[in-house]
Amino acid sequence: MTEPRDVHEPDRRWRRRLAVFGSLAAAVGAFVVVVITSLHRAPGATPTATTAPLRVRLLGNLATPVQSASGVPVPSGEGIVVVGGLDQAAAAVNTIQRFTASKASLIGVLPTAVRGGAAVRVGETAYLLGGVGSPTGAAILSLPDAPGPSAKQVAALPRPVSDSAAAGLDGTAFVFGGFTGQQPTATIFAWQPGGAPHATAHLPFRLLYDVAVAVGNHVIVVGGIVNGAPTRAILSFDPLTHSVTTIGQLPIPLARAAAGVIGGKVYVVGGRVKGPTSQTRAIYRVDPNTGAAAYAGALPAPLSDAAIATTDGKLLVAGGVNRSGAVQSAVYELSLQ
């Protein structure tokens, strides 16, 4: 005997089909929204930092706002020494500021107001190399770490250079690219305290507003301006062979960024994507062995031209300028979560 037919079965089948179709339509709609949103994201915009492996927190403020300054770590304890730079009126300053234990102070002065110098620590001493306003534009100045003696000239580069990057490795300071007063340069200078600076190698192109950090036995050089525009290039310099190799590219072109090392990886912080108002919040992580670069987090607000120092396994990012042109005094700490 045939079982009785459920008169509601066709309606139920249609309801199930409509439910399935509705779910598929919702999923497709969500996908389209994500694609459209990504396509319309402004240049330099970044994804949310909900999965970023970095913790970013505000520690305090410098004694005075400054941009285009250079930073070195305080030798003992967590802190940063910020040297020279530009104030809100775009005038170069001669201040040496120290920020440590959430306190800011002025600890000394440069012989002249300097912006765009490259600071680096070699051994126990910090130095500022070159910069606009530096005596003859090529001076190498030893810097104080605490209130007391002022900066003094100890050597001079073979020619003026500013807006370059510097890194210290195995007792040697290396200066990468920069502006000679007439044009950008591709020269890499090497200097050991007590000796004479000299050209040791060349970058593959003329470069300025780049960043450089020592990792292991190499120096990683990231971003900068090439032929008038920001670059995505990630370079590796080997001091033993005097060779430079392109090992990767950033997700976006960047200049006037800051960079430091945490846990053996290079973190590139902020910078400009295009012109003066194109600052980004993005923080990118670079593998110094492979050149692979990926988004790692974000600053609270877009920023460029900040000073940076690696200290006690953390990065301190100080000062800089935002998209509206306001010079900053904030000091941020970046650490692994």
C-alpha positions as a Markdown table, in Angstrom:
| # | Residue | x | y | z |
|---|---|---|---|---|
| 1 | Met | 0.0 | 0.0 | 0.0 |
| 2 | Thr | 1.3 | 3.4 | -0.9 |
| 3 | Glu | 2.0 | 5.7 | 2.0 |
| 4 | Pro | -0.1 | 8.9 | 2.1 |
| 5 | Arg | 1.6 | 11.9 | 0.4 |
| 6 | Asp | 2.4 | 14.9 | 2.5 |
| 7 | Val | 0.6 | 17.8 | 0.8 |
| 8 | His | 3.0 | 20.3 | 2.4 |
| 9 | Glu | 6.1 | 18.6 | 0.9 |
| 10 | Pro | 6.4 | 20.8 | -2.2 |
| 11 | Asp | 6.2 | 23.9 | -0.1 |
| 12 | Arg | 8.9 | 22.7 | 2.3 |
| 13 | Arg | 11.2 | 21.8 | -0.6 |
| 14 | Trp | 10.8 | 25.3 | -2.1 |
| 15 | Arg | 11.4 | 26.9 | 1.3 |
| 16 | Arg | 14.6 | 24.9 | 1.7 |
| 17 | Arg | 15.7 | 25.9 | -1.8 |
| 18 | Leu | 15.0 | 29.6 | -1.1 |
| 19 | Ala | 17.0 | 29.4 | 2.1 |
| 20 | Val | 20.0 | 27.9 | 0.4 |
| 21 | Phe | 19.7 | 30.5 | -2.4 |
| 22 | Gly | 19.5 | 33.3 | 0.2 |
| 23 | Ser | 22.6 | 32.1 | 2.0 |
| 24 | Leu | 24.6 | 31.9 | -1.3 |
| 25 | Ala | 23.4 | 35.4 | -2.3 |
| 26 | Ala | 24.5 | 36.8 | 1.0 |
| 27 | Ala | 27.9 | 35.2 | 0.8 |
| 28 | Val | 28.4 | 36.5 | -2.8 |
| 29 | Gly | 27.2 | 40.0 | -1.7 |
| 30 | Ala | 29.7 | 40.0 | 1.2 |
| 31 | Phe | 32.5 | 39.0 | -1.2 |
| 32 | Val | 31.6 | 41.8 | -3.6 |
| 33 | Val | 31.6 | 44.3 | -0.8 |
| 34 | Val | 35.1 | 43.2 | 0.3 |
| 35 | Val | 36.4 | 43.4 | -3.3 |
| 36 | Ile | 35.0 | 46.8 | -3.9 |
| 37 | Thr | 36.2 | 48.1 | -0.6 |
| 38 | Ser | 39.8 | 46.9 | -1.3 |
| 39 | Leu | 39.7 | 48.4 | -4.8 |
| 40 | His | 38.7 | 51.8 | -3.5 |
| 41 | Arg | 41.1 | 51.9 | -0.6 |
| 42 | Ala | 43.2 | 55.1 | -0.6 |
| 43 | Pro | 46.9 | 54.8 | -1.5 |
| 44 | Gly | 48.8 | 53.9 | 1.6 |
| 45 | Ala | 45.8 | 52.7 | 3.5 |
| 46 | Thr | 46.2 | 49.6 | 5.5 |
| 47 | Pro | 44.0 | 46.7 | 6.7 |
| 48 | Thr | 42.8 | 46.7 | 10.3 |
| 49 | Ala | 45.4 | 45.7 | 13.0 |
| 50 | Thr | 43.2 | 43.2 | 14.7 |
| 51 | Thr | 45.6 | 40.4 | 13.9 |
| 52 | Ala | 48.8 | 42.4 | 14.0 |
| 53 | Pro | 51.6 | 40.7 | 16.1 |
| 54 | Leu | 52.7 | 44.1 | 17.4 |
| 55 | Arg | 51.6 | 46.1 | 20.4 |
| 56 | Val | 51.7 | 49.9 | 19.9 |
| 57 | Arg | 51.4 | 52.2 | 22.9 |
| 58 | Leu | 52.0 | 55.8 | 23.7 |
| 59 | Leu | 54.8 | 56.3 | 26.3 |
| 60 | Gly | 54.9 | 60.1 | 26.5 |
| 61 | Asn | 56.2 | 63.1 | 24.7 |
| 62 | Leu | 59.5 | 64.7 | 23.7 |
| 63 | Ala | 60.6 | 67.9 | 25.4 |
| 64 | Thr | 59.9 | 69.7 | 22.0 |
| 65 | Pro | 58.1 | 68.5 | 18.8 |
| 66 | Val | 60.5 | 67.7 | 16.0 |
| 67 | Gln | 60.6 | 66.0 | 12.6 |
| 68 | Ser | 63.5 | 65.0 | 10.3 |
| 69 | Ala | 65.6 | 64.2 | 13.4 |
| 70 | Ser | 67.7 | 61.1 | 13.9 |
| 71 | Gly | 67.5 | 58.7 | 16.8 |
| 72 | Val | 69.9 | 56.3 | 18.7 |
| 73 | Pro | 69.2 | 54.1 | 21.7 |
| 74 | Val | 70.2 | 55.2 | 25.2 |
| 75 | Pro | 73.1 | 52.8 | 26.1 |
| 76 | Ser | 71.7 | 51.7 | 29.5 |
| 77 | Gly | 68.0 | 51.2 | 30.0 |
| 78 | Glu | 65.0 | 51.8 | 27.7 |
| 79 | Gly | 65.2 | 55.2 | 25.9 |
| 80 | Ile | 66.0 | 57.2 | 22.8 |
| 81 | Val | 68.3 | 60.1 | 22.1 |
| 82 | Val | 66.8 | 62.4 | 19.4 |
| 83 | Val | 69.2 | 64.6 | 17.5 |
| 84 | Gly | 68.5 | 67.8 | 15.5 |
| 85 | Gly | 65.6 | 68.0 | 13.1 |
| 86 | Leu | 63.0 | 70.6 | 12.1 |
| 87 | Asp | 60.5 | 72.4 | 14.3 |
| 88 | Gln | 56.9 | 73.5 | 13.3 |
| 89 | Ala | 58.3 | 76.5 | 11.5 |
| 90 | Ala | 60.5 | 74.2 | 9.3 |
| 91 | Ala | 63.6 | 75.7 | 10.9 |
| 92 | Ala | 66.5 | 73.4 | 11.8 |
| 93 | Val | 67.2 | 72.9 | 15.5 |
| 94 | Asn | 70.4 | 72.2 | 17.4 |
| 95 | Thr | 68.8 | 70.3 | 20.3 |
| 96 | Ile | 69.8 | 66.8 | 21.6 |
| 97 | Gln | 66.8 | 65.4 | 23.4 |
| 98 | Arg | 66.6 | 62.3 | 25.6 |
| 99 | Phe | 63.5 | 60.3 | 26.4 |
| 100 | Thr | 63.7 | 57.5 | 29.0 |
| 101 | Ala | 61.5 | 56.1 | 31.7 |
| 102 | Ser | 58.6 | 58.2 | 30.2 |
| 103 | Lys | 60.5 | 61.4 | 30.9 |
| 104 | Ala | 61.9 | 63.9 | 28.4 |
| 105 | Ser | 64.8 | 66.3 | 28.8 |
| 106 | Leu | 67.2 | 68.4 | 26.8 |
| 107 | Ile | 70.7 | 67.0 | 27.4 |
| 108 | Gly | 72.9 | 69.0 | 25.0 |
| 109 | Val | 73.3 | 71.0 | 21.8 |
| 110 | Leu | 74.9 | 70.6 | 18.4 |
| 111 | Pro | 77.5 | 73.1 | 17.2 |
| 112 | Thr | 74.9 | 74.3 | 14.6 |
| 113 | Ala | 71.3 | 73.5 | 13.9 |
| 114 | Val | 71.1 | 70.3 | 11.8 |
| 115 | Arg | 68.3 | 68.4 | 10.0 |
| 116 | Gly | 68.6 | 65.3 | 8.0 |
| 117 | Gly | 71.7 | 63.9 | 9.7 |
| 118 | Ala | 72.1 | 60.2 | 10.2 |
| 119 | Ala | 72.7 | 59.1 | 13.8 |
| 120 | Val | 74.3 | 55.7 | 14.7 |
| 121 | Arg | 75.8 | 54.1 | 17.7 |
| 122 | Val | 79.3 | 52.5 | 17.3 |
| 123 | Gly | 80.5 | 50.8 | 20.4 |
| 124 | Glu | 79.6 | 52.9 | 23.4 |
| 125 | Thr | 79.4 | 56.2 | 21.6 |
| 126 | Ala | 76.7 | 57.7 | 19.4 |
| 127 | Tyr | 77.5 | 59.8 | 16.3 |
| 128 | Leu | 75.7 | 62.1 | 13.9 |
| 129 | Leu | 77.0 | 62.0 | 10.4 |
| 130 | Gly | 76.3 | 64.8 | 7.9 |
| 131 | Gly | 73.0 | 66.6 | 7.6 |
| 132 | Val | 72.0 | 70.0 | 6.3 |
| 133 | Gly | 73.5 | 72.7 | 8.6 |
| 134 | Ser | 76.2 | 70.4 | 9.8 |
| 135 | Pro | 79.6 | 72.1 | 9.8 |
| 136 | Thr | 80.7 | 71.9 | 6.1 |
| 137 | Gly | 77.7 | 69.5 | 5.6 |
| 138 | Ala | 80.0 | 66.5 | 6.2 |
| 139 | Ala | 80.9 | 66.6 | 9.9 |
| 140 | Ile | 80.9 | 63.5 | 12.1 |
| 141 | Leu | 79.9 | 64.6 | 15.6 |
| 142 | Ser | 80.2 | 62.6 | 18.8 |
| 143 | Leu | 77.0 | 62.9 | 20.9 |
| 144 | Pro | 76.4 | 63.0 | 24.6 |
| 145 | Asp | 74.1 | 60.4 | 26.2 |
| 146 | Ala | 73.4 | 62.4 | 29.4 |
| 147 | Pro | 73.5 | 66.1 | 30.4 |
| 148 | Gly | 77.1 | 67.4 | 30.4 |
| 149 | Pro | 79.4 | 67.7 | 27.4 |
| 150 | Ser | 78.0 | 69.0 | 24.1 |
| 151 | Ala | 78.5 | 67.4 | 20.8 |
| 152 | Lys | 81.9 | 67.8 | 19.1 |
| 153 | Gln | 83.3 | 67.1 | 15.7 |
| 154 | Val | 85.6 | 64.0 | 15.5 |
| 155 | Ala | 85.9 | 63.5 | 11.7 |
| 156 | Ala | 84.4 | 64.4 | 8.4 |
| 157 | Leu | 82.9 | 62.5 | 5.5 |
| 158 | Pro | 84.6 | 62.9 | 2.1 |
| 159 | Arg | 81.8 | 65.1 | 0.9 |
| 160 | Pro | 78.6 | 66.6 | 2.3 |
| 161 | Val | 75.6 | 64.3 | 2.6 |
| 162 | Ser | 72.1 | 64.6 | 4.1 |
| 163 | Asp | 68.8 | 62.7 | 4.2 |
| 164 | Ser | 70.7 | 59.4 | 4.1 |
| 165 | Ala | 70.5 | 56.3 | 6.3 |
| 166 | Ala | 73.1 | 54.9 | 8.6 |
| 167 | Ala | 73.7 | 51.7 | 10.5 |
| 168 | Gly | 76.4 | 50.4 | 12.8 |
| 169 | Leu | 77.9 | 46.9 | 12.3 |
| 170 | Asp | 81.0 | 45.3 | 13.8 |
| 171 | Gly | 82.5 | 48.6 | 15.0 |
| 172 | Thr | 81.9 | 50.4 | 11.7 |
| 173 | Ala | 79.3 | 53.1 | 10.7 |
| 174 | Phe | 77.9 | 52.8 | 7.2 |
| 175 | Val | 76.1 | 55.7 | 5.5 |
| 176 | Phe | 73.8 | 54.8 | 2.6 |
| 177 | Gly | 72.9 | 57.3 | -0.2 |
| 178 | Gly | 71.6 | 60.7 | 0.6 |
| 179 | Phe | 71.8 | 64.2 | -1.0 |
| 180 | Thr | 75.2 | 65.8 | -1.7 |
| 181 | Gly | 73.8 | 69.3 | -2.0 |
| 182 | Gln | 73.6 | 69.0 | -5.8 |
| 183 | Gln | 72.1 | 65.5 | -6.4 |
| 184 | Pro | 71.3 | 62.2 | -4.8 |
| 185 | Thr | 74.1 | 59.7 | -4.5 |
| 186 | Ala | 74.5 | 56.0 | -4.6 |
| 187 | Thr | 77.7 | 55.9 | -2.5 |
| 188 | Ile | 78.0 | 53.8 | 0.6 |
| 189 | Phe | 80.5 | 55.4 | 3.0 |
| 190 | Ala | 82.3 | 53.4 | 5.8 |
| 191 | Trp | 83.9 | 54.9 | 8.9 |
| 192 | Gln | 85.5 | 53.5 | 12.0 |
| 193 | Pro | 86.2 | 55.8 | 14.9 |
| 194 | Gly | 89.8 | 57.0 | 14.8 |
| 195 | Gly | 90.1 | 56.3 | 11.1 |
| 196 | Ala | 89.2 | 58.1 | 7.9 |
| 197 | Pro | 85.8 | 57.7 | 6.2 |
| 198 | His | 85.9 | 56.2 | 2.7 |
| 199 | Ala | 83.6 | 55.0 | 0.0 |
| 200 | Thr | 83.2 | 51.2 | 0.3 |
| 201 | Ala | 80.5 | 50.3 | -2.2 |
| 202 | His | 77.6 | 51.6 | -4.3 |
| 203 | Leu | 73.8 | 51.1 | -4.2 |
| 204 | Pro | 72.2 | 50.0 | -7.5 |
| 205 | Phe | 70.7 | 53.5 | -7.9 |
| 206 | Arg | 70.9 | 57.0 | -6.4 |
| 207 | Leu | 68.9 | 57.0 | -3.2 |
| 208 | Leu | 67.8 | 59.4 | -0.4 |
| 209 | Tyr | 65.3 | 59.3 | 2.4 |
| 210 | Asp | 65.9 | 55.6 | 2.9 |
| 211 | Val | 66.2 | 53.6 | 6.1 |
| 212 | Ala | 68.9 | 51.1 | 7.1 |
| 213 | Val | 69.3 | 48.6 | 9.9 |
| 214 | Ala | 71.9 | 46.0 | 10.8 |
| 215 | Val | 70.7 | 42.4 | 11.1 |
| 216 | Gly | 73.3 | 39.6 | 11.7 |
| 217 | Asn | 76.2 | 40.3 | 9.4 |
| 218 | His | 74.3 | 42.3 | 6.8 |
| 219 | Val | 72.6 | 45.7 | 6.6 |
| 220 | Ile | 69.1 | 45.9 | 5.2 |
| 221 | Val | 68.2 | 49.1 | 3.3 |
| 222 | Val | 64.6 | 49.8 | 2.7 |
| 223 | Gly | 62.6 | 52.3 | 0.6 |
| 224 | Gly | 63.6 | 55.9 | -0.2 |
| 225 | Ile | 63.4 | 58.2 | -3.2 |
| 226 | Val | 64.6 | 56.9 | -6.6 |
| 227 | Asn | 64.3 | 59.3 | -9.6 |
| 228 | Gly | 62.0 | 61.6 | -7.7 |
| 229 | Ala | 59.5 | 58.9 | -6.5 |
| 230 | Pro | 59.3 | 56.5 | -3.5 |
| 231 | Thr | 60.6 | 53.0 | -4.1 |
| 232 | Arg | 59.5 | 49.5 | -2.9 |
| 233 | Ala | 63.0 | 48.2 | -3.0 |
| 234 | Ile | 64.5 | 46.1 | -0.2 |
| 235 | Leu | 68.3 | 45.8 | -0.4 |
| 236 | Ser | 70.9 | 43.7 | 1.5 |
| 237 | Phe | 74.4 | 45.0 | 1.9 |
| 238 | Asp | 77.3 | 42.6 | 2.7 |
| 239 | Pro | 80.3 | 44.5 | 4.1 |
| 240 | Leu | 82.6 | 41.6 | 3.6 |
| 241 | Thr | 82.1 | 41.4 | -0.2 |
| 242 | His | 81.1 | 45.1 | -0.6 |
| 243 | Ser | 78.1 | 43.9 | -2.5 |
| 244 | Val | 74.4 | 45.1 | -2.6 |
| 245 | Thr | 71.6 | 42.7 | -3.6 |
| 246 | Thr | 68.0 | 43.4 | -4.1 |
| 247 | Ile | 66.2 | 40.8 | -2.0 |
| 248 | Gly | 62.5 | 41.9 | -2.1 |
| 249 | Gln | 59.9 | 44.6 | -2.3 |
| 250 | Leu | 57.6 | 46.4 | 0.1 |
| 251 | Pro | 53.8 | 46.1 | -0.5 |
| 252 | Ile | 53.8 | 49.8 | -1.2 |
| 253 | Pro | 56.4 | 52.4 | -2.2 |
| 254 | Leu | 57.8 | 54.3 | 0.9 |
| 255 | Ala | 60.1 | 57.1 | 1.7 |
| 256 | Arg | 60.9 | 59.0 | 4.9 |
| 257 | Ala | 59.9 | 56.0 | 7.0 |
| 258 | Ala | 61.6 | 54.7 | 10.2 |
| 259 | Ala | 62.9 | 51.2 | 10.7 |
| 260 | Gly | 64.3 | 49.0 | 13.5 |
| 261 | Val | 64.8 | 45.4 | 14.5 |
| 262 | Ile | 62.7 | 43.2 | 16.9 |
| 263 | Gly | 63.2 | 39.5 | 17.1 |
| 264 | Gly | 65.5 | 39.3 | 14.1 |
| 265 | Lys | 62.9 | 40.9 | 11.8 |
| 266 | Val | 63.0 | 44.4 | 10.3 |
| 267 | Tyr | 59.9 | 46.6 | 11.0 |
| 268 | Val | 59.4 | 49.6 | 8.7 |
| 269 | Val | 57.2 | 52.2 | 10.4 |
| 270 | Gly | 55.1 | 54.9 | 8.7 |
| 271 | Gly | 56.6 | 57.0 | 5.9 |
| 272 | Arg | 55.2 | 58.7 | 2.8 |
| 273 | Val | 53.7 | 56.9 | -0.2 |
| 274 | Lys | 53.7 | 59.9 | -2.5 |
| 275 | Gly | 53.8 | 63.6 | -1.7 |
| 276 | Pro | 54.0 | 65.6 | 1.6 |
| 277 | Thr | 50.5 | 64.7 | 2.7 |
| 278 | Ser | 50.6 | 60.9 | 1.9 |
| 279 | Gln | 51.8 | 59.6 | 5.3 |
| 280 | Thr | 50.8 | 56.1 | 6.2 |
| 281 | Arg | 50.0 | 54.4 | 9.5 |
| 282 | Ala | 51.3 | 51.0 | 8.2 |
| 283 | Ile | 54.0 | 49.0 | 9.9 |
| 284 | Tyr | 55.6 | 46.3 | 7.6 |
| 285 | Arg | 57.6 | 43.3 | 8.7 |
| 286 | Val | 60.6 | 42.3 | 6.5 |
| 287 | Asp | 62.4 | 39.0 | 6.7 |
| 288 | Pro | 66.1 | 40.0 | 6.3 |
| 289 | Asn | 67.0 | 36.5 | 4.9 |
| 290 | Thr | 64.3 | 36.3 | 2.2 |
| 291 | Gly | 63.2 | 39.9 | 1.6 |
| 292 | Ala | 59.6 | 38.8 | 2.2 |
| 293 | Ala | 57.5 | 41.8 | 3.4 |
| 294 | Ala | 54.1 | 41.7 | 5.1 |
| 295 | Tyr | 51.7 | 44.0 | 6.9 |
| 296 | Ala | 52.4 | 43.8 | 10.7 |
| 297 | Gly | 50.3 | 46.5 | 12.3 |
| 298 | Ala | 49.5 | 50.2 | 12.4 |
| 299 | Leu | 50.4 | 53.4 | 14.2 |
| 300 | Pro | 47.5 | 55.3 | 15.9 |
| 301 | Ala | 47.8 | 57.9 | 13.1 |
| 302 | Pro | 49.7 | 58.5 | 9.8 |
| 303 | Leu | 53.3 | 59.6 | 10.4 |
| 304 | Ser | 56.5 | 60.2 | 8.6 |
| 305 | Asp | 60.0 | 61.6 | 9.3 |
| 306 | Ala | 60.1 | 60.2 | 12.8 |
| 307 | Ala | 63.2 | 59.2 | 14.8 |
| 308 | Ile | 63.6 | 55.6 | 15.9 |
| 309 | Ala | 65.7 | 53.4 | 18.1 |
| 310 | Thr | 65.8 | 49.7 | 19.1 |
| 311 | Thr | 66.2 | 49.3 | 22.8 |
| 312 | Asp | 65.6 | 46.2 | 25.0 |
| 313 | Gly | 63.8 | 44.3 | 22.3 |
| 314 | Lys | 61.4 | 47.2 | 21.5 |
| 315 | Leu | 61.2 | 50.1 | 19.1 |
| 316 | Leu | 60.8 | 53.6 | 20.2 |
| 317 | Val | 59.3 | 56.0 | 17.6 |
| 318 | Ala | 59.6 | 59.7 | 18.4 |
| 319 | Gly | 58.4 | 62.9 | 16.8 |
| 320 | Gly | 57.6 | 63.1 | 13.0 |
| 321 | Val | 55.0 | 64.9 | 11.0 |
| 322 | Asn | 51.4 | 64.0 | 10.2 |
| 323 | Arg | 49.3 | 64.6 | 7.0 |
| 324 | Ser | 48.2 | 68.1 | 8.1 |
| 325 | Gly | 51.9 | 69.1 | 8.5 |
| 326 | Ala | 51.8 | 69.2 | 12.3 |
| 327 | Val | 55.1 | 68.3 | 13.8 |
| 328 | Gln | 54.7 | 65.7 | 16.6 |
| 329 | Ser | 56.2 | 65.1 | 20.0 |
| 330 | Ala | 54.7 | 61.7 | 20.8 |
| 331 | Val | 56.9 | 58.7 | 21.7 |
| 332 | Tyr | 55.4 | 55.3 | 20.8 |
| 333 | Glu | 56.7 | 51.9 | 21.9 |
| 334 | Leu | 56.4 | 49.0 | 19.5 |
| 335 | Ser | 56.8 | 45.5 | 21.0 |
| 336 | Leu | 55.9 | 41.9 | 20.1 |
| 337 | Gln | 52.7 | 40.8 | 21.7 |
